[in-house]
């Protein structure tokens, strides 16, 4: 079943990390780091396999594992433009971040 994120691009900004998220299919996303701060290299891009769970209208939990071994889980509230991001890096460090998420183009997420 197609989720409402598929085919859309969003900008996620959690302060020191800013990325573009492109939901290519129901099961894949391409993230591109716009500003990596001290967390990662700016300009880095990777296609990842994702799991998407609809929490309620316009709120999704999205999870994936990166090539590096890092794991990421987002709760994306598209109604209010808020994102909660949790990431565990291969060295065991854990990041809990909150910021904004906005569509790059007009999109409808239910």
N, CA and C atoms as an extended XYZ file, in Angstrom:
330
Properties=species:S:1:pos:R:3:atomname:S:1:resname:S:1:resid:I:1 pbc="F F F"
N         0.848       -1.176        0.000 N   UNK     1
C         0.000        0.000        0.000 CA  UNK     1
C         0.897        1.244        0.000 C   UNK     1
N         0.596        2.154       -0.881 N   UNK     2
C         1.397        3.375       -0.981 CA  UNK     2
C         1.132        4.281        0.226 C   UNK     2
N         2.218        4.721        0.864 N   UNK     3
C         2.042        5.706        1.940 CA  UNK     3
C         2.065        7.096        1.323 C   UNK     3
N         1.620        8.080        2.060 N   UNK     4
C         1.480        9.446        1.535 CA  UNK     4
C         2.816       10.187        1.434 C   UNK     4
N         3.913        9.584        1.906 N   UNK     5
C         5.223       10.214        1.790 CA  UNK     5
C         5.863        9.943        0.426 C   UNK     5
N         5.517        8.812       -0.173 N   UNK     6
C         6.143        8.358       -1.408 CA  UNK     6
C         6.043        9.396       -2.521 C   UNK     6
N         7.197        9.649       -3.140 N   UNK     7
C         7.282       10.600       -4.239 CA  UNK     7
C         7.542       12.033       -3.808 C   UNK     7
N         7.608       12.268       -2.503 N   UNK     8
C         7.785       13.627       -1.984 CA  UNK     8
C         9.178       13.855       -1.401 C   UNK     8
N         9.575       15.123       -1.391 N   UNK     9
C        10.856       15.561       -0.821 CA  UNK     9
C        10.580       16.504        0.342 C   UNK     9
N        11.400       16.366        1.392 N   UNK    10
C        11.250       17.199        2.588 CA  UNK    10
C        12.616       17.683        3.036 C   UNK    10
N        12.639       18.843        3.671 N   UNK    11
C        13.851       19.351        4.307 CA  UNK    11
C        13.682       19.157        5.807 C   UNK    11
N        14.640       18.455        6.401 N   UNK    12
C        14.687       18.230        7.842 CA  UNK    12
C        15.794       19.104        8.407 C   UNK    12
N        15.500       19.872        9.432 N   UNK    13
C        16.487       20.754       10.054 CA  UNK    13
C        16.428       20.563       11.564 C   UNK    13
N        17.481       19.965       12.125 N   UNK    14
C        17.541       19.754       13.575 CA  UNK    14
C        18.699       20.542       14.193 C   UNK    14
N        18.989       21.687       13.600 N   UNK    15
C        20.063       22.530       14.136 CA  UNK    15
C        21.370       22.281       13.433 C   UNK    15
N        22.204       21.433       14.017 N   UNK    16
C        23.513       21.208       13.411 CA  UNK    16
C        23.471       20.238       12.231 C   UNK    16
N        22.330       19.646       11.955 N   UNK    17
C        22.185       18.719       10.839 CA  UNK    17
C        20.955       19.102       10.025 C   UNK    17
N        21.180       19.288        8.710 N   UNK    18
C        20.085       19.621        7.811 CA  UNK    18
C        20.175       18.676        6.619 C   UNK    18
N        19.070       17.984        6.320 N   UNK    19
C        19.079       17.021        5.227 CA  UNK    19
C        17.830       17.151        4.365 C   UNK    19
N        17.966       16.662        3.134 N   UNK    20
C        16.807       16.499        2.268 CA  UNK    20
C        16.451       15.025        2.275 C   UNK    20
N        15.175       14.728        2.463 N   UNK    21
C        14.673       13.358        2.457 CA  UNK    21
C        13.783       13.191        1.230 C   UNK    21
N        14.132       12.255        0.353 N   UNK    22
C        13.309       11.960       -0.818 CA  UNK    22
C        12.776       10.545       -0.672 C   UNK    22
N        11.465       10.436       -0.485 N   UNK    23
C        10.816        9.144       -0.332 CA  UNK    23
C        10.540        8.597       -1.727 C   UNK    23
N        11.512        7.838       -2.235 N   UNK    24
C        11.505        7.334       -3.602 CA  UNK    24
C        10.378        6.321       -3.827 C   UNK    24
N        10.231        5.374       -2.916 N   UNK    25
C         9.167        4.368       -2.968 CA  UNK    25
C         8.652        4.163       -1.550 C   UNK    25
N         7.696        3.253       -1.398 N   UNK    26
C         7.198        2.933       -0.057 CA  UNK    26
C         8.288        2.326        0.827 C   UNK    26
N         9.314        1.758        0.186 N   UNK    27
C        10.343        1.038        0.936 CA  UNK    27
C        11.743        1.605        0.763 C   UNK    27
N        11.894        2.738        0.079 N   UNK    28
C        13.238        3.314       -0.072 CA  UNK    28
C        13.189        4.836       -0.016 C   UNK    28
N        14.264        5.376        0.532 N   UNK    29
C        14.407        6.816        0.677 CA  UNK    29
C        15.850        7.181        0.350 C   UNK    29
N        16.035        8.348       -0.240 N   UNK    30
C        17.379        8.877       -0.465 CA  UNK    30
C        17.517       10.104        0.423 C   UNK    30
N        18.520       10.065        1.301 N   UNK    31
C        18.776       11.259        2.107 CA  UNK    31
C        20.050       11.912        1.606 C   UNK    31
N        20.045       13.234        1.593 N   UNK    32
C        21.205       14.010        1.178 CA  UNK    32
C        21.492       15.033        2.265 C   UNK    32
N        22.707       15.025        2.769 N   UNK    33
C        23.097       15.941        3.828 CA  UNK    33
C        23.379       17.304        3.214 C   UNK    33
N        22.618       18.298        3.643 N   UNK    34
C        22.816       19.671        3.170 CA  UNK    34
C        23.875       20.347        4.035 C   UNK    34
N        23.724       20.221        5.348 N   UNK    35
C        24.704       20.725        6.326 CA  UNK    35
C        24.896       19.651        7.377 C   UNK    35
N        26.114       19.133        7.466 N   UNK    36
C        26.382       18.031        8.380 CA  UNK    36
C        26.875       18.426        9.752 C   UNK    36
N        27.253       19.686        9.909 N   UNK    37
C        27.798       20.111       11.198 CA  UNK    37
C        28.936       19.198       11.618 C   UNK    37
N        28.966       18.811       12.877 N   UNK    38
C        30.007       17.912       13.377 CA  UNK    38
C        29.578       16.454       13.279 C   UNK    38
N        28.367       16.201       12.752 N   UNK    39
C        27.831       14.842       12.732 CA  UNK    39
C        28.210       14.035       11.502 C   UNK    39
N        28.267       14.673       10.346 N   UNK    40
C        28.551       13.956        9.109 CA  UNK    40
C        28.990       14.937        8.030 C   UNK    40
N        29.412       14.392        6.912 N   UNK    41
C        29.940       15.201        5.814 CA  UNK    41
C        28.816       15.838        4.993 C   UNK    41
N        28.891       17.141        4.803 N   UNK    42
C        27.934       17.837        3.940 CA  UNK    42
C        28.055       17.294        2.522 C   UNK    42
N        26.926       17.110        1.859 N   UNK    43
C        26.910       16.605        0.495 CA  UNK    43
C        26.766       15.099        0.399 C   UNK    43
N        26.927       14.389        1.532 N   UNK    44
C        26.801       12.929        1.501 CA  UNK    44
C        25.365       12.538        1.173 C   UNK    44
N        25.202       11.526        0.334 N   UNK    45
C        23.888       11.041       -0.038 CA  UNK    45
C        23.896        9.519       -0.011 C   UNK    45
N        22.773        8.938        0.398 N   UNK    46
C        22.672        7.485        0.452 CA  UNK    46
C        21.217        7.069        0.259 C   UNK    46
N        21.037        5.980       -0.475 N   UNK    47
C        19.718        5.367       -0.626 CA  UNK    47
C        19.600        4.284        0.437 C   UNK    47
N        18.521        4.325        1.220 N   UNK    48
C        18.332        3.356        2.302 CA  UNK    48
C        16.974        2.680        2.190 C   UNK    48
N        16.922        1.457        2.687 N   UNK    49
C        15.661        0.730        2.790 CA  UNK    49
C        14.972        1.222        4.062 C   UNK    49
N        13.700        1.601        3.950 N   UNK    50
C        12.988        2.167        5.094 CA  UNK    50
C        11.775        1.323        5.472 C   UNK    50
N        11.385        1.491        6.726 N   UNK    51
C        10.120        0.976        7.224 CA  UNK    51
C         9.316        2.195        7.636 C   UNK    51
N         8.085        2.289        7.139 N   UNK    52
C         7.222        3.432        7.442 CA  UNK    52
C         5.973        2.921        8.149 C   UNK    52
N         5.676        3.534        9.291 N   UNK    53
C         4.445        3.218       10.015 CA  UNK    53
C         3.650        4.505       10.193 C   UNK    53
N         2.400        4.477        9.782 N   UNK    54
C         1.527        5.638        9.969 CA  UNK    54
C         1.028        5.615       11.406 C   UNK    54
N         1.337        6.656       12.153 N   UNK    55
C         0.905        6.766       13.547 CA  UNK    55
C        -0.528        7.294       13.598 C   UNK    55
N        -0.765        8.348       12.843 N   UNK    56
C        -2.095        8.933       12.652 CA  UNK    56
C        -2.004        9.851       11.439 C   UNK    56
N        -3.070       10.531       11.113 N   UNK    57
C        -3.065       11.400        9.951 CA  UNK    57
C        -1.879       12.373       10.002 C   UNK    57
N        -1.065       12.325        8.960 N   UNK    58
C         0.089       13.219        8.783 CA  UNK    58
C         1.208       13.036        9.811 C   UNK    58
N         1.232       11.896       10.520 N   UNK    59
C         2.315       11.574       11.454 CA  UNK    59
C         2.816       10.164       11.132 C   UNK    59
N         4.135       10.059       10.886 N   UNK    60
C         4.747        8.792       10.507 CA  UNK    60
C         5.983        8.501       11.351 C   UNK    60
N         6.218        7.199       11.581 N   UNK    61
C         7.485        6.766       12.146 CA  UNK    61
C         8.252        6.101       11.001 C   UNK    61
N         9.467        6.576       10.753 N   UNK    62
C        10.290        6.082        9.656 CA  UNK    62
C        11.611        5.596       10.243 C   UNK    62
N        12.031        4.376        9.872 N   UNK    63
C        13.269        3.815       10.424 CA  UNK    63
C        14.114        3.207        9.313 C   UNK    63
N        15.456        3.249        9.505 N   UNK    64
C        16.366        2.640        8.542 CA  UNK    64
C        17.732        2.396        9.171 C   UNK    64
N        18.538        1.610        8.430 N   UNK    65
C        19.925        1.359        8.806 CA  UNK    65
C        20.803        1.794        7.636 C   UNK    65
N        21.860        2.540        7.944 N   UNK    66
C        22.756        3.061        6.917 CA  UNK    66
C        23.915        2.108        6.654 C   UNK    66
N        24.604        2.305        5.536 N   UNK    67
C        25.767        1.476        5.180 CA  UNK    67
C        26.798        1.448        6.291 C   UNK    67
N        26.952        2.562        6.997 N   UNK    68
C        27.941        2.669        8.071 CA  UNK    68
C        27.570        1.816        9.277 C   UNK    68
N        26.309        1.378        9.341 N   UNK    69
C        25.820        0.652       10.512 CA  UNK    69
C        24.977        1.522       11.425 C   UNK    69
N        24.952        2.819       11.172 N   UNK    70
C        24.122        3.724       11.972 CA  UNK    70
C        22.651        3.366       11.776 C   UNK    70
N        21.879        3.475       12.854 N   UNK    71
C        20.435        3.265       12.769 CA  UNK    71
C        19.736        4.574       13.099 C   UNK    71
N        18.634        4.838       12.392 N   UNK    72
C        17.908        6.096       12.548 CA  UNK    72
C        16.418        5.795       12.640 C   UNK    72
N        15.748        6.489       13.559 N   UNK    73
C        14.292        6.436       13.655 CA  UNK    73
C        13.779        7.854       13.782 C   UNK    73
N        12.822        8.182       12.914 N   UNK    74
C        12.179        9.500       12.950 CA  UNK    74
C        10.719        9.343       13.337 C   UNK    74
N        10.199       10.300       14.060 N   UNK    75
C         8.760       10.512       14.136 CA  UNK    75
C         8.557       11.849       13.433 C   UNK    75
N         7.859       11.788       12.308 N   UNK    76
C         7.671       12.965       11.456 CA  UNK    76
C         6.225       13.441       11.553 C   UNK    76
N         6.037       14.609       12.128 N   UNK    77
C         4.714       15.216       12.280 CA  UNK    77
C         4.572       16.265       11.186 C   UNK    77
N         3.986       15.860       10.067 N   UNK    78
C         3.868       16.752        8.915 CA  UNK    78
C         2.762       17.784        9.096 C   UNK    78
N         1.828       17.533        9.982 N   UNK    79
C         0.775       18.513       10.251 CA  UNK    79
C         1.352       19.749       10.929 C   UNK    79
N         2.245       19.531       11.909 N   UNK    80
C         2.828       20.628       12.680 CA  UNK    80
C         4.242       20.996       12.250 C   UNK    80
N         4.827       20.257       11.279 N   UNK    81
C         6.165       20.560       10.782 CA  UNK    81
C         7.266       20.257       11.788 C   UNK    81
N         7.051       19.219       12.636 N   UNK    82
C         8.021       18.863       13.674 CA  UNK    82
C         8.577       17.472       13.397 C   UNK    82
N         9.885       17.309       13.602 N   UNK    83
C        10.509       16.000       13.464 CA  UNK    83
C        11.284       15.674       14.728 C   UNK    83
N        11.174       14.426       15.156 N   UNK    84
C        11.952       13.884       16.266 CA  UNK    84
C        12.842       12.822       15.642 C   UNK    84
N        14.137       12.939       15.815 N   UNK    85
C        15.083       12.025       15.186 CA  UNK    85
C        15.993       11.412       16.245 C   UNK    85
N        16.104       10.091       16.205 N   UNK    86
C        17.006        9.362       17.089 CA  UNK    86
C        17.970        8.571       16.223 C   UNK    86
N        19.261        8.698       16.499 N   UNK    87
C        20.274        7.994       15.719 CA  UNK    87
C        21.302        7.373       16.642 C   UNK    87
N        21.652        6.125       16.342 N   UNK    88
C        22.736        5.447       17.038 CA  UNK    88
C        23.828        5.189       16.016 C   UNK    88
N        25.025        5.704       16.286 N   UNK    89
C        26.150        5.550       15.371 CA  UNK    89
C        26.898        4.253       15.656 C   UNK    89
N        27.713        3.787       14.706 N   UNK    90
C        28.443        2.529       14.899 CA  UNK    90
C        29.332        2.509       16.144 C   UNK    90
N        29.800        3.674       16.593 N   UNK    91
C        30.647        3.716       17.791 CA  UNK    91
C        29.821        3.652       19.085 C   UNK    91
N        28.487        3.569       18.945 N   UNK    92
C        27.613        3.463       20.108 CA  UNK    92
C        27.057        4.789       20.595 C   UNK    92
N        27.526        5.899       20.044 N   UNK    93
C        26.998        7.192       20.484 CA  UNK    93
C        25.558        7.345       20.003 C   UNK    93
N        24.752        8.023       20.818 N   UNK    94
C        23.320        8.160       20.567 CA  UNK    94
C        22.956        9.630       20.492 C   UNK    94
N        22.173        9.992       19.493 N   UNK    95
C        21.731       11.370       19.319 CA  UNK    95
C        20.211       11.417       19.314 C   UNK    95
N        19.666       12.311       20.110 N   UNK    96
C        18.239       12.556       20.186 CA  UNK    96
C        18.038       14.004       19.774 C   UNK    96
N        17.351       14.223       18.640 N   UNK    97
C        17.234       15.569       18.085 CA  UNK    97
C        15.777       15.907       17.790 C   UNK    97
N        15.475       17.180       17.840 N   UNK    98
C        14.147       17.673       17.493 CA  UNK    98
C        14.331       18.892       16.607 C   UNK    98
N        13.495       19.000       15.587 N   UNK    99
C        13.598       20.140       14.692 CA  UNK    99
C        12.376       20.276       13.828 C   UNK    99
N        12.600       20.783       12.620 N   UNK   100
C        11.490       21.038       11.710 CA  UNK   100
C        11.589       20.152       10.470 C   UNK   100
N        10.430       19.925        9.861 N   UNK   101
C        10.370       19.216        8.589 CA  UNK   101
C         9.320       19.911        7.731 C   UNK   101
N         9.725       20.216        6.486 N   UNK   102
C         8.830       20.922        5.567 CA  UNK   102
C         8.987       20.354        4.167 C   UNK   102
N         7.904       20.319        3.397 N   UNK   103
C         8.013       19.825        2.035 CA  UNK   103
C         8.839       20.754        1.160 C   UNK   103
N         9.602       20.157        0.242 N   UNK   104
C        10.344       20.926       -0.745 CA  UNK   104
C         9.354       21.442       -1.785 C   UNK   104
N         8.366       20.623       -2.086 N   UNK   105
C         7.298       21.005       -3.015 CA  UNK   105
C         5.986       20.754       -2.285 C   UNK   105
N         4.915       21.298       -2.807 N   UNK   106
C         3.626       21.046       -2.191 CA  UNK   106
C         3.364       19.554       -2.195 C   UNK   106
N         3.017       19.011       -1.039 N   UNK   107
C         2.707       17.602       -0.949 CA  UNK   107
C         1.628       17.400        0.093 C   UNK   107
N         0.929       16.317       -0.042 N   UNK   108
C        -0.151       16.009        0.887 CA  UNK   108
C         0.230       14.740        1.616 C   UNK   108
N         0.300       14.798        2.945 N   UNK   109
C         0.558       13.601        3.733 CA  UNK   109
C        -0.624       13.397        4.663 C   UNK   109
N        -1.172       12.225        4.619 N   UNK   110
C        -2.343       11.905        5.451 CA  UNK   110
C        -1.944       10.975        6.561 C   UNK   110
